[in-house]
Amino acid sequence: MATEYDLVILGGGTGGYVAAIRASQLGLKNSSCRKKKSSAEHVFIKAASRLKRCSEVQKFIKPSNAQLILVLRQEALPCNLPMCRKEKTEIVEKLAGGVKHLMKQGKIDVYEGIGRILGPSIFSPMPGTVSVEMANGEENEMLIPKQVIIATGSRPRVLPGLEADGTHILTSDDALELPELPQSMLIVGGGVIGIEWASMLNDFGVNVTVLEFADRILPTEDHDISKEMEKLLSKKGITFVTNAKVLPDSVEKQENLVTIQAEKDGDIQTFEAEKLLLSVGRVPNIEGIGLENTDIQTEKQGIVVNEHYQTKESHIYAIGDVIGGLQLAHVASHEGMIAVEHMAGKDPKPLDETLVSKCVYSHPETASVGLTEQTAKSRGFEVKIGKFPFMAIGKALVYGGV
């Protein structure tokens, strides 16, 4: 059976469901196609955030009076991994249920399955008809939209020769499902995800070593932020090795041990830990969605779009991680709203990525907006720098740690 829509969205993550709700508000009949488990995928980061919060509490009470710790533990304070994982699951289910309610309220049809874009067919002279392979095994659904949004997200990147196995070598997704904490962890990659995991695991008492290819951690942040973060986390016991080129072919696995070598300054060094976490970025999910049936162009970071997120097929849009750029939930949401408003005939203002706020959920956290000092100088701006110490801020003193 074929059903006609004004808009069909491939993907049920943050960008996808926000686009669907905005389309409903503008009077567009729309539907969302998503994998069966993706009803909770858009809140997956909340799971990591909850674990991170638990780790902060754990670290906060560690040096406290022993009697206080005992009292806090008797009050079931979430200071252990099993409890944190239980709360993580409850939060994910609660938020996913909220999104499901919003979709129902907006009269948005949700198809649980894998959507694939077809080429010109009896349904349409243009590419864009979507065939949905239903997750429950029922006959494929055929959707005939006037417009399409691709919002299929991304997945953790792996290094050739260093593929994740879920046991010894992990992705960030695997790490969220660890049944118990390892004694030690090697983290390959000192970007945002790597630093967030390093900080959290360290707070939980895990011995952490970070191997970073660049000459500093958080290489996309301002140099001062990178320098200060490395200093603070090093004081907490995290080991950082920068300018380290990991050699995937050198990896060796034993029952509770992973060994790998890295080249630094011309020397080969060997590192070992109970587990290894890959934190080397993310890749767009563009396979298996029918792009070959269209004229849509792709490049290394994902699908090529214009300022309104149109692909080369002007009736097909793409948003979120699948187009690369700033891979942030609030960015995907905003891109989704711009795309929907554009297809509805409005004139939305294009997103200025230099005005997007960013943060690193480490402990301590960092936050930034605008150009870094280095980028500003490279664009010809005259830069003035102002600094103010946390030691002079009352709230910082109340919270401690400065």
Beta strands, then each sheet from edge to edge (+ up, - down):
strand 1: 2-10
strand 2: 30-34
strand 3: 109-117
strand 4: 130-134
strand 5: 141-150
strand 6: 154-156
strand 7: 169-170
strand 8: 184-188
strand 9: 207-211
strand 10: 239-241
strand 11: 245-254
strand 12: 257-264
strand 13: 267-273
strand 14: 275-278
strand 15: 282-284
strand 16: 298-299
strand 17: 302-303
strand 18: 316-318
strand 19: 358-360
strand 20: 366-368
sheet 1: 18+ 5+ 1+ 2+ 3+ 4-
sheet 2: 6+ 15-
sheet 3: 7+ 14+ 8+ 9+ 10+
sheet 4: 11+ 12- 13+
sheet 5: 16+ 17-
sheet 6: 19+ 20-
end
